Amino acid sequence: MVVVQRKEDIPSCAEKYYYALARFMVKLVDIPDNCIILEPGCGHGALTGFLQSLINNYSKYICYDLYSGVYEESLLEIRKKRVRDIVIGDVREISVHTESVDLIFSNELLCELTREGCIRAVGEVYRVLKPHGIFVHGVLSPYPENRAQELVVLADNYSAEPLFPKEWFSPPADELAGMLHQAGFSHIGVQYFEESMKYEGEAAFQKLQDWVTSPQFLKKYVKDVKEYGLELPMEQVIFCQK
């Protein structure tokens, strides 16, 4: 587990966590040579650079995100990474040609959407993938295993600036697998990334600010945050083939 106590250590600790997650995701699938990769919901690029460094045989890497609301500033950050292909758009209506992508990686994307939005997004992912294309998606488990994880789930309910109506913390892996199968995907599998990241002390309160959490959350749970900190639930990584 990566434990962060000082707020200035958050970026470096996050890099350790996301590098490990990127390695985990890449090892789940066979990467074709000269592939075209799409990363919807890439945000500021927490996974982008690591995925690019781990997959050295791609021909094109496309970053795709809405870049609005609380995520608007993420566009500036991803551009600093010198990503060549950045597309601004809605994952529920992906502005990429049908059957033009070999591989899609995404993380913490579908949790932002409603159930209906997830179904639409999964259908779009299926559409843009080439036949036999691969989709790999990571999502935090909606089932907390301790109080620190439960506080993260609770904080999500107090988001001050949600982009969409909140329906859930994240889609359960079994329900997401059902959506993928209904869209036409096969060879659906789930692996659990058990590495976690925990924020303690000032780092925990800084993350609540970063997440734009409503002050009402702290009024209710400040003692718990001080005692238990905040811990990311286990990642459910689901992968499948068109």
C-alpha positions as CSV (number, residue, x, y, z in Angstrom):
1,M,0.0,0.0,0.0
2,V,1.1,3.5,-0.8
3,V,0.6,5.7,2.2
4,V,0.6,9.5,1.9
5,Q,0.8,11.8,4.9
6,R,2.2,15.1,3.6
7,K,0.3,16.9,0.9
8,E,3.4,17.7,-1.0
9,D,4.0,14.0,-1.4
10,I,0.6,13.4,-3.1
11,P,1.9,13.8,-6.7
12,S,4.9,11.4,-6.4
13,C,2.8,8.8,-4.5
14,A,0.1,9.0,-7.1
15,E,2.7,8.4,-9.8
16,K,3.8,5.2,-8.0
17,Y,0.2,4.0,-7.8
18,Y,-0.8,4.7,-11.4
19,Y,2.4,3.3,-12.8
20,A,1.7,0.0,-11.0
21,L,-1.9,0.1,-12.2
22,A,-0.8,0.8,-15.8
23,R,1.6,-2.2,-15.6
24,F,-1.2,-4.4,-14.3
25,M,-3.6,-3.4,-17.0
26,V,-1.1,-3.9,-19.8
27,K,-0.2,-7.4,-18.7
28,L,-3.8,-8.5,-18.9
29,V,-3.9,-8.4,-22.7
30,D,-1.8,-9.1,-25.8
31,I,-0.8,-5.8,-27.5
32,P,-0.8,-5.9,-31.3
33,D,2.0,-4.3,-33.3
34,N,1.4,-0.8,-34.8
35,C,-1.9,-0.6,-32.9
36,I,-4.1,2.5,-32.5
37,I,-4.9,3.2,-28.9
38,L,-7.8,5.3,-27.5
39,E,-7.9,6.4,-23.9
40,P,-11.3,7.9,-23.1
41,G,-11.7,9.8,-19.9
42,C,-7.9,10.4,-19.7
43,G,-8.3,13.5,-17.6
44,H,-4.9,15.1,-16.9
45,G,-3.1,11.9,-17.9
46,A,-2.6,10.0,-14.7
47,L,-2.2,6.8,-16.7
48,T,-1.3,8.2,-20.1
49,G,2.4,8.6,-19.9
50,F,2.9,5.2,-18.1
51,L,0.7,3.4,-20.7
52,Q,2.7,5.0,-23.5
53,S,6.0,4.0,-22.0
54,L,4.9,0.4,-21.4
55,I,3.4,0.0,-24.9
56,N,6.2,0.9,-27.3
57,N,4.7,-0.7,-30.4
58,Y,1.7,1.6,-31.0
59,S,1.3,3.7,-34.1
60,K,-1.1,6.3,-32.6
61,Y,-2.3,7.2,-29.1
62,I,-5.5,9.2,-28.8
63,C,-6.5,11.0,-25.6
64,Y,-10.2,11.7,-25.3
65,D,-12.1,13.6,-22.6
66,L,-14.9,16.1,-22.1
67,Y,-12.6,18.6,-20.3
68,S,-15.5,20.6,-18.8
69,G,-16.6,21.5,-15.3
70,V,-14.1,20.5,-12.6
71,Y,-12.0,18.7,-15.3
72,E,-11.5,21.7,-17.5
73,E,-8.0,22.4,-16.1
74,S,-7.0,18.8,-16.9
75,L,-6.7,19.8,-20.5
76,L,-3.8,22.1,-19.7
77,E,-2.0,19.3,-17.8
78,I,-2.4,16.7,-20.5
79,R,-1.0,19.1,-23.1
80,K,2.1,19.5,-20.9
81,K,2.7,15.8,-21.5
82,R,3.1,16.6,-25.2
83,V,0.4,14.2,-26.2
84,R,0.0,14.7,-30.0
85,D,-3.6,13.6,-30.4
86,I,-6.2,15.1,-28.0
87,V,-9.9,15.0,-28.8
88,I,-12.5,16.8,-26.7
89,G,-15.8,15.0,-26.7
90,D,-18.4,13.0,-24.8
91,V,-17.7,9.3,-24.3
92,R,-21.5,8.6,-24.8
93,E,-21.0,9.8,-28.4
94,I,-17.4,9.2,-29.3
95,S,-16.3,11.3,-32.3
96,V,-14.0,8.6,-33.6
97,H,-14.6,6.5,-36.8
98,T,-16.3,3.2,-36.5
99,E,-13.9,0.2,-36.3
100,S,-10.8,2.4,-36.3
101,V,-9.2,1.6,-32.9
102,D,-7.3,-1.6,-31.9
103,L,-7.2,-1.1,-28.1
104,I,-9.0,1.0,-25.6
105,F,-7.7,1.7,-22.0
106,S,-9.8,3.7,-19.5
107,N,-9.9,4.2,-15.8
108,E,-12.5,5.7,-13.5
109,L,-14.6,6.7,-16.5
110,L,-17.9,5.0,-16.2
111,C,-18.4,5.9,-12.6
112,E,-19.1,9.5,-13.7
113,L,-22.1,8.4,-15.7
114,T,-25.6,7.2,-14.9
115,R,-26.5,3.6,-15.7
116,E,-28.1,4.7,-19.0
117,G,-25.0,6.7,-19.8
118,C,-22.8,3.7,-19.1
119,I,-24.8,1.6,-21.5
120,R,-24.4,4.2,-24.2
121,A,-20.7,4.6,-23.6
122,V,-20.1,0.9,-23.7
123,G,-22.0,0.7,-27.0
124,E,-19.7,3.5,-28.4
125,V,-16.6,1.7,-27.2
126,Y,-17.8,-1.4,-29.0
127,R,-18.5,0.6,-32.2
128,V,-15.1,2.3,-32.5
129,L,-13.1,-0.9,-31.9
130,K,-11.9,-2.9,-34.8
131,P,-13.1,-6.6,-34.9
132,H,-11.2,-8.5,-32.2
133,G,-10.2,-5.2,-30.6
134,I,-9.6,-5.1,-26.8
135,F,-11.2,-3.0,-24.1
136,V,-9.6,-2.7,-20.6
137,H,-11.3,-0.6,-18.0
138,G,-10.5,0.0,-14.3
139,V,-13.0,1.1,-11.8
140,L,-12.8,1.4,-8.0
141,S,-14.9,-1.3,-6.2
142,P,-18.2,0.1,-4.8
143,Y,-17.8,-2.3,-1.8
144,P,-15.5,-0.7,0.8
145,E,-13.6,-3.1,3.0
146,N,-12.8,-0.8,5.9
147,R,-13.8,2.6,7.3
148,A,-11.1,4.6,5.4
149,Q,-12.5,3.2,2.1
150,E,-16.0,3.8,3.2
151,L,-15.2,7.4,3.7
152,V,-14.0,7.7,0.1
153,V,-17.4,6.3,-1.1
154,L,-19.2,8.6,1.2
155,A,-17.2,11.6,0.1
156,D,-18.2,10.9,-3.5
157,N,-21.8,11.5,-2.5
158,Y,-20.8,15.0,-1.4
159,S,-19.2,16.1,-4.7
160,A,-19.8,19.8,-5.0
161,E,-19.6,20.0,-8.8
162,P,-20.7,16.7,-10.4
163,L,-20.7,16.7,-14.2
164,F,-23.7,14.4,-14.3
165,P,-26.4,13.2,-11.9
166,K,-24.8,10.8,-9.4
167,E,-26.3,7.3,-9.5
168,W,-23.5,5.3,-7.9
169,F,-20.0,5.4,-6.7
170,S,-19.0,3.0,-9.5
171,P,-20.7,0.3,-11.5
172,P,-20.2,-3.2,-9.9
173,A,-18.0,-5.5,-12.0
174,D,-20.8,-8.0,-12.6
175,E,-23.3,-5.4,-13.8
176,L,-20.6,-3.8,-16.0
177,A,-19.8,-7.3,-17.5
178,G,-23.5,-7.7,-18.3
179,M,-23.5,-4.3,-20.1
180,L,-20.4,-5.4,-22.1
181,H,-21.9,-8.7,-23.0
182,Q,-25.2,-7.1,-24.1
183,A,-23.2,-4.7,-26.3
184,G,-21.6,-7.7,-28.1
185,F,-18.3,-8.2,-26.3
186,S,-16.9,-11.6,-25.5
187,H,-14.1,-13.2,-23.5
188,I,-15.0,-10.9,-20.6
189,G,-12.8,-11.2,-17.5
190,V,-12.2,-9.4,-14.3
191,Q,-8.9,-9.1,-12.3
192,Y,-8.5,-7.2,-9.0
193,F,-5.6,-4.7,-8.6
194,E,-5.0,-5.1,-4.9
195,E,-2.4,-2.3,-4.5
196,S,-4.1,0.7,-2.8
197,M,-3.3,4.2,-1.8
198,K,-4.1,5.7,1.6
199,Y,-4.2,9.4,2.5
200,E,-3.6,10.3,6.1
201,G,-3.4,13.6,8.1
202,E,-3.0,16.7,5.9
203,A,-2.9,14.6,2.8
204,A,-6.4,13.3,3.4
205,F,-7.9,16.8,3.8
206,Q,-6.0,18.0,0.7
207,K,-7.5,15.2,-1.4
208,L,-11.0,16.2,-0.2
209,Q,-10.2,19.7,-1.6
210,D,-8.9,18.2,-4.9
211,W,-12.1,16.2,-5.2
212,V,-14.1,19.4,-4.7
213,T,-16.0,17.8,-1.8
214,S,-18.8,19.8,-0.2
215,P,-18.1,21.3,3.2
216,Q,-21.0,19.4,4.6
217,F,-19.0,16.2,4.3
218,L,-16.4,17.5,6.8
219,K,-18.9,18.8,9.1
220,K,-20.3,15.3,9.5
221,Y,-17.1,13.2,9.1
222,V,-14.1,15.3,10.1
223,K,-13.3,13.1,13.2
224,D,-13.5,10.0,11.1
225,V,-11.1,11.4,8.5
226,K,-8.6,12.4,11.2
227,E,-8.8,8.9,12.8
228,Y,-9.0,6.6,9.7
229,G,-7.8,8.7,6.8
230,L,-9.0,8.0,3.2
231,E,-8.2,4.8,1.3
232,L,-9.0,4.1,-2.3
233,P,-11.0,0.9,-2.6
234,M,-9.6,-2.0,-4.6
235,E,-9.6,-1.5,-8.4
236,Q,-11.8,-3.9,-10.5
237,V,-10.1,-4.2,-13.9
238,I,-12.4,-5.6,-16.5
239,F,-11.2,-6.6,-20.0
240,C,-12.9,-8.0,-23.0
241,Q,-12.8,-8.5,-26.8
242,K,-15.0,-7.4,-29.6
